[in-house]
Amino acid sequence: MKREEHKIQCSIIEWCAWSHQNFPDIDLVFAVPNGGNRSLSEAVRFKREGVKAGMPDLVLPVSKLGFHSLYIEVKTPKGKLSKEQQKMHKRLRDAGNAVVIARSLDDFIDITKGYYSKHKKYESPSTRL
């Protein structure tokens, strides 16, 4: 994970740890161990353990607004999705999940507020493919 994405993701996780009073179960957010530079043997081991290319960086396994879970891809403001990410995001959406892109902590907070709202249809401005 690139350094700037790493900083954004760390700030998101820290915010989630402190925000569970306002957003029940937000502290259930967890990271998916994708990406990064690994040795060939380590990459093979992770693949055998079930790591899949293109999976979003974070998962909130909480059902809201008719979605099963919320998947969050962390990108820099100029970051782009890879082809594998685009395909995986589509598959996750087709399976009934919300999939969004967070480009900052503020972006993630807006996404969280939307996901925890009472609106039936949730569309984040961060969902840019």
Secondary structure, DSSP 8 states (H G I E B T S, - for coil): --HHHHHHHHHHHHHHHH-TTTSTTGGG-EE----S---HHHHHHHHHHT--TT--SEEE---BTTBS-EEEEE--TT----HHHHHHHHHHHHTT-EEEEE-SHHHHHHHHHHHTSS-SS---TT---
